[in-house]
Amino acid sequence: MKRHKTNLVNALKKKAKEEGFAVCRIAHAGISPLAGERLREWLSEGRHGDMLWMEERVEQRSSPAGLWPEVRSVIMLGMSYTPESDPMALADRPDLGRISVYAQRKDYHDVVKGALKRLAQWFVHQTGDEVKVFVDTAPVLEKALAEKAGLGWQGKHSNLVSREHGSWLLLGAIYTTAKLEADAEGEERCGSCTACQTACPTDAFPAPYRVDARRCISYLTIEHKGPIAHEFRKAMSNHIYGCDDCLAVCPWNKFAETASVQKAMAQRLELSELPLSDLLALEDAGFRALFAGTPIKRTGRDRFIRNALIASGNSKDLGLVPQIVHLLDDANAIVRGAAVWALAQLDPVRFAAEREARFKLERDESVQTEWQVSAPKAH
């Protein structure tokens, strides 16, 4: 029986590679209570920001059995999205918007979940055991489980790091009632390195292995629905969707190979260098067409234009002023407010003229406030 299960696991890992996963490992369903304690502490400190859904199913999230009492083993899988070029290369191109590497591809929720379902169906056919599949939309501690299964370890940026794939793995999980032999747990290998923490533009790491989402550019540009706090706008530079800075500087990335990226997750080159001037012109239909099939589409046009306006305010490009002025009349208050700030950064004289003409007519109190607090300070 033991040999049979060993053969099953070997076949499982072979099948996982056929489905496009770069790595497949197994963990027992029991997870350290410490993971749940850290989650509760993080939530109690409010470091999840607006992500209130994190609170709603905390007990289920704290352990596999909390979500599904019958689970006995967890099959953890990682799909590589190693970038073809340096994600930091556009840091010196303020005319272009920087989009996180994973978002320049087909929506990984669809790709990973499709591969998980096919693998799970194969497994059920082989064993007759029950399964459930999860990507990151379910209450699952994927990174803690991935570390327990031996895919890698949680680095000081709190994301998973792999010796073979660096920081570039998308995670998926298959819970099963089958009792499978577990792989060795991941071993922490960050040592004294603090590259990821040092690279963070907004100081989102209050301590190693802990992130404050409220300060994280990925959270601010994707999850946060309101105006972005002024203290972070300059630090955002030209980031318009997500941020890879803490991932990109990890020394372990030197071992990651783009050859392990499957075709379904190939980078869309047209999304790698997007001029801000083109983005500011996007109406809803154009936004949906440009980002169809990517995770960016779910954020919506208004939040995306908000981000592009902040990047424009940081660009020092006076050529963007006419488009910014046009967006002062956008139907969405979040967009109008970001346009006010961007105009103040690029053209204080035009800002003063527009403020004089528009301030008393502004129909949204939050944008009125923006006209006041964005005014350039006299020197």
C-alpha positions, -999 to +999 in steps of 0.1 A: +000+000+000+028+024+009+045+017-025+011+023-042+008+057-025+043+066-034+036+057-070+004+078-068+023+108-055+049+105-082+022+103-109+004+133-093+035+154-095+042+143-131+006+152-140+009+186-123+038+195-146+018+184-176-009+209-165+016+237-163+026+238-127+063+243-120+061+226-086+038+203-067+043+193-030+021+178-003+014+188+033-006+172+061-039+191+067-028+202+102-013+237+102+006+254+130-017+273+153+009+301+151-003+309+116-038+315+128-026+335+157-005+357+134-035+362+111-057+373+140-030+397+153-026+412+119-064+417+116-067+432+151-041+458+142-061+468+112-032+462+088-056+446+062-071+481+055-104+479+035-101+442+029-129+434+053-135+400+037-103+389+055-122+392+088-154+375+078-141+339+077-110+341+099-117+307+116-120+289+083-089+307+070-068+298+101-066+261+092-076+237+064-099+218+088-117+250+097-128+253+061-134+216+055-133+192+085-128+161+063-096+172+047-065+150+055-039+162+030-033+194+011-017+193-024+000+227-029+010+238-064+029+267-078+027+281-114+056+302-125+052+337-139+089+346-140+092+379-160+111+381-193+127+414-184+136+433-152+104+446-135+124+476-122+134+487-157+106+512-161+114+530-128+134+555-149+106+560-175+081+584-158+061+587-191+051+550-188+028+533-163+042+504-144+020+473-141+027+444-119+042+414-137+014+390-129-012+415-143+004+417-177-009+382-184-042+363-186-060+364-153-043+338-131-075+330-113-088+315-145-056+298-156-046+283-122-081+273-113-086+256-147-054+236-142-063+228-106-097+214-117-082+192-144-056+178-120-082+173-093-104+153-117-075+131-126-068+126-089-104+116-081-104+092-110-072+076-096-083+074-060-120+079-055-113+104-027-130+137-024-113+170-033-118+208-032-098+233-052-088+268-042-070+298-056-067+330-036-103+339-036-111+313-009-103+316+029-070+296+026-036+305+040-019+296+008+016+309+017+017+292+051+005+259+035+030+263+006+058+267+032+046+236+051+045+216+019+080+226+009+074+249-021+096+274-004+094+298+026+077+330+034+103+357+029+107+390+048+083+406+023+057+380+035+055+364+001+067+329-008+103+325-020+114+294-039+150+283-044+142+274-080+116+300-089+124+330-067+094+352-058+075+343-090+050+316-081+012+318-083-003+294-057-032+270-058-044+243-034-062+210-036-077+198-004-084+160-003-097+134+020-068+111+009-040+106+034-008+112+014+028+112+026+039+148+032+070+164+018+096+182+039+087+217+050+104+247+035+134+261+053+138+298+058+168+310+038+166+348+039+194+351+064+205+387+070+192+400+037+168+429+039+167+438+002+129+435-001+123+458+029+148+484+018+132+484-017+097+492-005+089+528-016+062+533+011+078+515+041+051+489+042+070+465+064+068+474+101+090+443+107+104+414+088+078+389+076+050+415+083+033+438+059+010+467+065-014+466+035-025+501+042+009+513+031+015+488+003+013+501-033-003+469-045-031+474-020-034+511-027-037+507-065-058+476-066-079+471-034-083+506-020-115+522-034-112+558-022-087+586-027-051+575-021-035+593+009-013+622+000+016+607+020+019+579-005+014+596-039+050+607-045+063+574-034+040+556-059+061+571-087+047+556-120+032+525-104-004+523-117-014+487-109+004+467-083+041+469-073+069+443-078+097+462-061+100+440-031+097+408-052+121+420-080+151+427-057+151+392-041+185+376-047+168+342-052+153+354-084+186+347-102+176+310-103+142+316-118+138+307-155+113+321-179+113+287-197+091+273-169+063+298-176+035+280-195+020+294-227-013+303-210+006+327-187+027+343-214+033+380-209+012+404-231+039+426-245+015+454-253+009+458-216+046+461-207+051+497-218+019+518-216+022+556-222+004+576-196-010+598-223-028+568-238-041+557-204-056+591-195-077+590-226-094+557-217-132+557-213-149+526-198-152+508-231-116+514-241-104+503-207-124+470-209-111+463-243-075+469-235-075+448-203-099+421-213-089+388-198-065+403-173-070+409-136-068+446-142-103+447-157-118+438-123-105+470-107-125+491-131-117+521-152-122+548-124-096+534-099-072+527-128-075+563-141-070+575-105-037+556-104-027+569-139-033+605-128-011+601-097+017+587-120+011+617-143+015+641-114+048+625-107+059+625-144+070+662-147+055+659-182+037+692-190+023+676-222-002+657-200-018+689-186-046+692-212-057+656-205-056+662-168-077+693-171-102+674-192-105+648-163-113+676-138-148+672-152-149+634-151-182+619-138-163+601-110-153+621-079-122+599-073-109+606-108-116+644-104-098+645-071-067+627-085-068+651-115-067+681-091-036+668-074-019+659-107-025+694-121-011+710-089+021+689-093+027+697-130+013+733-135+007+754-104-003+784-125-030+764-144-040+749-111-046+783-095-067+794-125-088+762-126-093+763-088-105+799-091-130+789-118-142+756-104-138+754-066-172+770-056-189+750-083-175+716-073-204+692-064-184+668-043-170+678-009-141+654-011-129+670-043-134+705-028-111+694-001-086+682-027-086+717-043-076+730-009-050+705+002-033+700-032-025+737-036+013+741-041+029+756-010+044+790-013+082+792-010 
